[in-house]
Amino acid sequence: MKKLTLKQKLNLSLLILSFLDIILLRQAWIEVTVQSRIGIGFYFAFIVSLLIIGIIGYLIFDSQVDKLKQYEQAKESLSKNPTDIKLRKAALEAGRRYYESLRGGYRTTVDEQVIMNDLSVYINTPDQSSKKNKNS
């Protein structure tokens, strides 16, 4: 049996907590509407809801950090071999995935320009620019 990664464990716990929270919120709603009182179930459901929101926030932040690391690694690989077309494409795609994660899945022309500016720094290394100047 394969071990679960931390993200998979968090997703599983989020799913379980969500079901638990639905049950607790239903019970709390019954307490408030039928019995006209706020019991401990209401407070417990509120705390579980906050916990779920915290886990979702962490997963979103962690996903963005992962995509930023992938983008930085792709740029670093590109700086080692700036003429490799596959590395250029990989860096461009990693940049797009990272900026899409920041914008809720959408890309803007400004993001594309930022990515191209980032990659041009790694593609036009000082060695290449000095060769161009010597040839001119």
Buried (B, 14 or more C-beta within 10 A) or exposed (E): EEEEEEEEEBBEEBEEBBEBBEEBBEBBEEBBEEEEEEEEBBEBBBEBBEBBEEBEEEBEEEEEEBBBEBBBEBBEBBBEEBEEEEBBEBBBBBBBBBBBBBEEEEBEEEBBEEBEEBBEEBBEBEEEEEEEEEEE
